[in-house]
Amino acid sequence: MRHDRLVLTLIWREFSAGLRSMRRRDLAWIGLGGGALLAYAIADIVLALQSASATLRQEPAMWLLGLPGALLILGAFTGSALARLCLSRAFAPFLKALPVSLRERRRMAAVATFAMGVPLVEAVTAAVGLGCAVIAKPLAPVWGLGAAILFGAGFCAAAVLRLQCARDLVRINNSDLARDPSGRRPWLGAFDRSAPAWLSSWAWGLPAGHVPFSWRLVGAATFFGVVAALSAAISLVHHDAVPAAMAGLAGGLLVFMLSARFHPLGSPVLRTAPIGFVKAWLRLARLPLQLSLCFFLMPAGAALAAEPSAWAMPLASGFWLLALNGAYAVFAAYFMTAPFVAALSFLSAIAYTSYESLEYGRTVLIGFAALVLFLWHRAQRRYRHG
């Protein structure tokens, strides 16, 4: 029982050490600027809810299906991400010396996961309850409690599944992983051997380019294949390029976000090597970008075949896919060891930019571009100076 809070302590120490390593000026910018933006966003949301309150109160499909489904999915995604974060700390290599069994490591990760999940459930309860109160929805506290139950159910189910599926990674010998008894060439050899060699394999935790079979990989490939085929079929049947082009853009971006890993940029081994930041960043982004474009090509080709006169739409989708992939690569390089935080920050910035562009037009994109350049500068400086 003495190790139960070890993972939670490690995460708290990492967080506090990260705060102490930042300059006071940066902390002030984050605190004051982020607080002002958050207050402005909350005010905008409140005004939008008040203006659409009559419509929202009379949408039974949203209250019976849309909101519960969104809360379950959000809870499952959050629970899985937090459990994965805690498991990575429970199976950290520097804890090998501890006489801790697999069961105890899972329990440590579970304690940290659910300890961090309780404030999130409370935040969801408050947000839904206050939102219902703003639009004058009857029984607003009850709706907030129901939202907490649904979010908590998705959170617990995904977290427990992730914790139960954890393997004893500490006891696995890396030399056994790297050995391929079949003598076959590594799958990623043709893409991952250029200097610095095996960098993408390092980022993904793969032994020298060998991609092990897993049901998660099969499920992801099946899901994206079905999405690409369905969007292509819809466009071809209706002779409309929009569904396939939009599916290619959204799916390609999602593939890039799921496959991009930039934590090697924080490794002293890479930072002390004679490799510049730009080269290392491009090298880490190359393989995820290839996967993203491979997914995009099928829907884009179907969109062009369905409506040849609208050739500009798949072309524009490809341009926006490259731009968004590059922007997310900057976010992921800045939050190099926290891909979940990088994805959340990137999606929040995209959503806020899209919302403000409805009122101020495309000039809002200048602010988003300035944010990306600022994060690029900070990531490059951290790579060079630590």
C-alpha positions as CSV (number, residue, x, y, z in Angstrom):
1,M,0.0,0.0,0.0
2,R,3.0,2.3,0.5
3,H,3.4,2.7,-3.3
4,D,-0.2,3.6,-4.2
5,R,0.4,7.3,-4.4
6,L,3.7,7.1,-6.2
7,V,2.4,7.8,-9.7
8,L,0.3,10.7,-8.4
9,T,3.4,12.1,-6.7
10,L,5.5,11.8,-9.8
11,I,3.0,13.6,-11.9
12,W,2.7,16.4,-9.4
13,R,6.5,16.7,-9.1
14,E,6.8,16.9,-12.9
15,F,4.1,19.6,-13.1
16,S,5.6,21.7,-10.3
17,A,9.1,21.2,-11.8
18,G,7.8,22.4,-15.1
19,L,6.3,25.5,-13.5
20,R,9.5,26.3,-11.7
21,S,11.6,25.9,-14.8
22,M,9.6,28.6,-16.6
23,R,10.4,32.3,-16.3
24,R,8.1,34.5,-14.3
25,R,7.4,36.6,-17.4
26,D,6.2,33.5,-19.3
27,L,4.1,32.5,-16.3
28,A,2.6,35.9,-16.2
29,W,1.8,35.8,-19.9
30,I,0.1,32.4,-19.5
31,G,-1.8,33.3,-16.4
32,L,-3.0,36.8,-17.3
33,G,-3.3,36.2,-21.1
34,G,-4.9,32.8,-20.7
35,G,-7.2,34.0,-18.0
36,A,-8.4,36.9,-20.1
37,L,-9.0,34.7,-23.2
38,L,-10.8,32.2,-21.0
39,A,-13.0,34.9,-19.5
40,Y,-13.7,36.2,-23.0
41,A,-14.6,32.8,-24.3
42,I,-16.9,32.1,-21.4
43,A,-18.7,35.4,-22.0
44,D,-19.1,34.6,-25.7
45,I,-20.5,31.1,-24.9
46,V,-23.0,32.6,-22.4
47,L,-24.2,35.2,-24.9
48,A,-24.5,32.5,-27.6
49,L,-26.5,30.2,-25.3
50,Q,-28.8,33.1,-24.3
51,S,-29.5,34.1,-27.9
52,A,-30.3,30.5,-28.8
53,S,-32.0,29.4,-25.5
54,A,-35.5,29.0,-27.0
55,T,-34.2,26.8,-29.8
56,L,-32.0,24.7,-27.5
57,R,-34.8,24.0,-25.0
58,Q,-37.0,22.6,-27.7
59,E,-34.5,20.1,-29.2
60,P,-35.4,16.7,-27.7
61,A,-32.9,14.9,-30.0
62,M,-30.1,16.9,-28.6
63,W,-31.0,16.3,-24.9
64,L,-31.9,12.6,-25.3
65,L,-29.2,11.5,-27.8
66,G,-26.7,14.2,-28.7
67,L,-25.6,15.5,-25.2
68,P,-25.5,12.0,-23.6
69,G,-23.5,10.5,-26.5
70,A,-21.1,13.4,-26.5
71,L,-20.5,13.1,-22.7
72,L,-19.9,9.4,-23.0
73,I,-17.4,9.8,-25.8
74,L,-15.7,12.7,-24.1
75,G,-15.5,10.7,-20.8
76,A,-14.1,7.6,-22.6
77,F,-11.5,9.6,-24.4
78,T,-10.4,11.5,-21.3
79,G,-10.3,8.3,-19.2
80,S,-8.2,6.4,-21.7
81,A,-5.8,9.4,-22.1
82,L,-5.3,9.8,-18.3
83,A,-4.9,6.1,-17.8
84,R,-2.3,5.9,-20.5
85,L,-0.4,8.9,-18.9
86,C,-0.5,7.2,-15.5
87,L,0.6,3.8,-16.9
88,S,3.6,5.5,-18.6
89,R,4.7,6.7,-15.2
90,A,4.0,3.5,-13.4
91,F,6.1,1.6,-15.9
92,A,8.8,4.2,-16.1
93,P,12.3,2.7,-16.7
94,F,13.8,4.4,-13.6
95,L,11.3,2.5,-11.4
96,K,12.8,-0.9,-12.4
97,A,14.7,-1.1,-9.2
98,L,11.5,-1.1,-7.1
99,P,10.2,-4.5,-6.1
100,V,6.7,-3.7,-7.4
101,S,4.6,-6.3,-9.1
102,L,2.4,-5.8,-12.2
103,R,-0.7,-5.7,-10.0
104,E,0.8,-3.0,-7.7
105,R,1.8,-0.9,-10.7
106,R,-1.7,-1.1,-12.1
107,R,-3.1,0.0,-8.7
108,M,-0.7,3.0,-8.6
109,A,-1.8,4.0,-12.1
110,A,-5.5,3.5,-11.1
111,V,-5.2,5.7,-8.0
112,A,-3.6,8.5,-10.0
113,T,-6.1,8.2,-12.8
114,F,-9.2,8.4,-10.7
115,A,-7.7,11.0,-8.4
116,M,-7.3,13.3,-11.4
117,G,-10.7,12.2,-12.8
118,V,-12.7,13.4,-9.9
119,P,-12.1,17.2,-10.5
120,L,-12.9,16.6,-14.2
121,V,-16.3,15.1,-13.3
122,E,-17.0,18.0,-11.0
123,A,-16.1,20.5,-13.7
124,V,-18.4,18.7,-16.2
125,T,-21.2,18.8,-13.6
126,A,-20.7,22.5,-13.1
127,A,-20.4,23.3,-16.8
128,V,-23.6,21.5,-17.8
129,G,-25.5,22.7,-14.8
130,L,-24.6,26.3,-15.4
131,G,-25.3,26.0,-19.1
132,C,-28.8,24.7,-18.4
133,A,-29.3,27.5,-16.0
134,V,-28.2,30.1,-18.6
135,I,-30.8,28.8,-21.1
136,A,-33.4,28.5,-18.3
137,K,-33.7,24.7,-18.8
138,P,-36.0,23.2,-16.1
139,L,-34.2,21.1,-13.4
140,A,-30.7,22.4,-14.3
141,P,-29.0,20.7,-11.3
142,V,-30.5,17.4,-12.3
143,W,-29.1,17.8,-15.8
144,G,-25.7,18.6,-14.3
145,L,-25.8,15.5,-12.1
146,G,-26.9,13.4,-15.1
147,A,-24.0,14.8,-17.2
148,A,-21.6,13.8,-14.3
149,I,-23.0,10.3,-14.3
150,L,-22.6,9.8,-18.1
151,F,-19.2,11.4,-18.2
152,G,-18.1,9.4,-15.3
153,A,-19.4,6.1,-16.8
154,G,-17.5,6.7,-20.0
155,F,-14.4,7.7,-18.0
156,C,-14.4,4.7,-15.7
157,A,-15.1,2.2,-18.5
158,A,-12.3,3.4,-20.7
159,A,-9.8,3.8,-17.8
160,V,-10.5,0.3,-16.4
161,L,-10.2,-1.2,-19.9
162,R,-6.9,0.6,-20.5
163,L,-5.5,-0.4,-17.0
164,Q,-6.5,-4.0,-17.4
165,C,-4.9,-4.3,-20.8
166,A,-1.5,-3.0,-19.5
167,R,1.4,-5.4,-19.9
168,D,4.3,-5.6,-17.6
169,L,6.6,-3.4,-19.7
170,V,9.3,-3.2,-17.1
171,R,10.0,-7.0,-17.2
172,I,10.2,-7.2,-21.0
173,N,13.8,-7.3,-22.3
174,N,14.4,-4.8,-25.0
175,S,16.9,-7.1,-26.8
176,D,14.2,-9.7,-27.1
177,L,11.9,-7.1,-28.7
178,A,14.5,-6.1,-31.2
179,R,15.2,-9.6,-32.2
180,D,13.2,-10.8,-35.2
181,P,13.3,-14.6,-35.3
182,S,11.8,-14.7,-38.8
183,G,14.7,-12.7,-40.3
184,R,12.3,-10.4,-42.2
185,R,13.3,-6.8,-42.9
186,P,11.6,-4.2,-40.7
187,W,8.5,-2.7,-42.1
188,L,9.6,0.8,-41.7
189,G,13.1,0.3,-42.9
190,A,12.5,2.0,-46.3
191,F,11.1,5.1,-44.5
192,D,13.0,5.3,-41.3
193,R,16.7,4.7,-42.1
194,S,17.7,8.1,-43.3
195,A,19.6,10.2,-40.9
196,P,19.0,10.3,-38.0
197,A,18.2,6.6,-38.4
198,W,15.2,5.0,-36.8
199,L,14.0,8.3,-35.3
200,S,10.3,7.6,-36.0
201,S,10.7,4.1,-34.5
202,W,12.1,5.8,-31.4
203,A,9.2,8.2,-31.3
204,W,6.7,5.3,-31.6
205,G,8.5,3.0,-29.2
206,L,9.1,0.4,-32.0
207,P,12.1,-2.0,-31.9
208,A,14.2,-0.9,-35.0
209,G,11.3,-0.4,-37.3
210,H,9.4,-3.6,-36.6
211,V,5.6,-3.0,-36.3
212,P,4.1,-5.6,-34.0
213,F,0.7,-7.0,-34.6
214,S,-2.0,-5.5,-32.4
215,W,-5.8,-5.4,-32.4
216,R,-5.6,-1.7,-31.8
217,L,-3.7,-1.2,-35.1
218,V,-6.1,-3.4,-37.0
219,G,-9.1,-1.6,-35.5
220,A,-7.7,1.8,-36.4
221,A,-6.9,0.7,-40.0
222,T,-10.4,-0.8,-40.4
223,F,-12.1,2.3,-39.0
224,F,-10.2,4.7,-41.3
225,G,-10.7,2.4,-44.3
226,V,-14.5,2.2,-43.7
227,V,-14.7,6.0,-43.3
228,A,-12.7,6.6,-46.5
229,A,-14.8,4.1,-48.4
230,L,-18.1,5.5,-47.2
231,S,-17.2,9.1,-47.9
232,A,-16.0,8.1,-51.4
233,A,-19.2,6.1,-52.0
234,I,-21.5,9.0,-50.9
235,S,-19.7,11.5,-53.2
236,L,-19.8,9.1,-56.2
237,V,-23.5,8.3,-55.7
238,H,-24.6,11.9,-55.3
239,H,-22.0,13.4,-57.7
240,D,-21.0,15.8,-55.0
241,A,-17.3,16.4,-54.1
242,V,-18.0,17.9,-50.7
243,P,-18.5,14.8,-48.5
244,A,-15.3,13.0,-49.7
245,A,-13.2,16.2,-49.7
246,M,-14.3,17.1,-46.1
247,A,-13.8,13.5,-45.0
248,G,-10.3,13.4,-46.5
249,L,-9.4,16.7,-44.7
250,A,-10.8,15.7,-41.3
251,G,-9.6,12.1,-41.5
252,G,-6.1,13.0,-42.7
253,L,-5.7,15.5,-39.9
254,L,-6.9,12.9,-37.4
255,V,-4.4,10.3,-38.7
256,F,-1.6,12.8,-38.4
257,M,-2.6,13.8,-34.9
258,L,-2.8,10.2,-33.8
259,S,0.5,9.2,-35.3
260,A,2.7,12.2,-34.6
261,R,5.0,11.9,-31.6
262,F,7.7,14.5,-30.9
263,H,8.9,13.6,-27.4
264,P,12.4,12.7,-28.8
265,L,13.0,16.5,-29.2
266,G,13.3,16.7,-25.4
267,S,15.9,13.9,-25.2
268,P,19.4,15.0,-24.3
269,V,20.7,12.3,-26.7
270,L,19.1,14.1,-29.7
271,R,19.7,17.6,-28.5
272,T,23.5,17.0,-28.0
273,A,23.8,15.4,-31.5
274,P,24.9,17.6,-34.5
275,I,21.3,17.8,-35.7
276,G,19.4,21.1,-36.0
277,F,15.9,21.6,-34.7
278,V,14.4,22.0,-38.1
279,K,15.9,18.8,-39.4
280,A,14.8,16.8,-36.4
281,W,11.3,18.3,-36.5
282,L,10.9,17.5,-40.2
283,R,12.2,14.0,-39.7
284,L,9.7,13.3,-36.9
285,A,6.8,14.8,-39.0
286,R,7.7,12.9,-42.2
287,L,6.2,9.5,-41.5
288,P,2.9,10.8,-39.9
289,L,2.6,13.1,-42.9
290,Q,2.9,10.2,-45.3
291,L,0.2,8.3,-43.5
292,S,-2.0,11.4,-43.5
293,L,-1.6,11.8,-47.2
294,C,-2.2,8.1,-47.9
295,F,-5.6,8.4,-46.2
296,F,-6.4,11.6,-48.0
297,L,-5.7,10.4,-51.5
298,M,-8.7,7.9,-51.7
299,P,-11.4,10.4,-50.7
300,A,-9.8,13.2,-52.7
301,G,-9.7,11.0,-55.8
302,A,-13.3,10.0,-55.3
303,A,-14.3,13.7,-54.9
304,L,-12.5,14.5,-58.2
305,A,-14.2,11.6,-60.0
306,A,-17.6,12.5,-58.6
307,E,-17.5,16.1,-59.7
308,P,-14.6,16.9,-62.1
309,S,-15.7,20.5,-62.5
310,A,-15.1,21.1,-58.8
311,W,-11.4,20.1,-58.9
312,A,-10.5,23.1,-56.8
313,M,-12.3,21.6,-53.7
314,P,-10.0,18.5,-53.2
315,L,-7.0,20.7,-54.1
316,A,-8.0,23.2,-51.4
317,S,-8.6,20.4,-49.0
318,G,-5.1,19.1,-49.6
319,F,-3.6,22.5,-49.0
320,W,-5.5,23.0,-45.8
321,L,-4.5,19.5,-44.7
322,L,-0.8,20.3,-45.1
323,A,-1.3,23.6,-43.3
324,L,-3.2,22.1,-40.4
325,N,-0.7,19.2,-40.1
326,G,2.1,21.7,-40.0
327,A,0.4,23.7,-37.3
328,Y,-0.3,20.7,-35.2
329,A,3.3,19.6,-35.6
330,V,4.3,22.9,-34.0
331,F,1.9,22.4,-31.1
332,A,3.2,18.8,-30.7
333,A,6.8,20.0,-30.7
334,Y,6.0,22.6,-28.1
335,F,4.1,20.1,-25.8
336,M,6.6,17.4,-26.8
337,T,6.0,15.0,-23.9
338,A,2.2,15.6,-23.6
339,P,0.4,14.7,-26.9
340,F,-3.0,14.9,-25.2
341,V,-2.3,18.5,-24.1
342,A,-1.0,19.3,-27.6
343,A,-4.2,17.9,-29.2
344,L,-6.5,19.6,-26.8
345,S,-4.7,23.0,-27.2
346,F,-4.7,22.7,-31.0
347,L,-8.3,21.8,-31.3
348,S,-9.3,24.6,-28.8
349,A,-7.3,27.1,-30.9
350,I,-8.9,25.9,-34.1
351,A,-12.4,26.0,-32.6
352,Y,-11.9,29.5,-31.2
353,T,-10.4,30.7,-34.5
354,S,-13.3,29.3,-36.4
355,Y,-15.8,30.9,-34.1
356,E,-14.2,34.3,-34.2
357,S,-13.9,34.1,-38.0
358,L,-17.7,34.1,-38.2
359,E,-17.7,37.6,-36.8
360,Y,-14.4,39.1,-37.9
361,G,-13.7,37.2,-41.1
362,R,-10.5,35.6,-42.2
363,T,-8.3,38.3,-40.5
364,V,-8.5,36.1,-37.4
365,L,-6.2,33.6,-39.1
366,I,-3.4,36.2,-38.6
367,G,-3.7,35.7,-34.8
368,F,-3.6,31.9,-35.2
369,A,-0.6,32.1,-37.4
370,A,1.1,34.4,-34.8
371,L,0.4,31.8,-32.1
372,V,1.9,29.0,-34.2
373,L,5.1,31.2,-34.9
374,F,5.4,31.9,-31.1
375,L,5.1,28.2,-30.3
376,W,7.7,27.4,-33.0
377,H,10.1,29.9,-31.5
378,R,9.6,28.6,-28.0
379,A,10.0,24.9,-29.1
380,Q,13.2,25.8,-31.0
381,R,14.7,27.7,-28.1
382,R,13.9,24.8,-25.7
383,Y,15.5,22.3,-28.1
384,R,18.7,24.4,-28.2
385,H,19.0,25.6,-24.6
386,G,16.9,23.1,-22.7
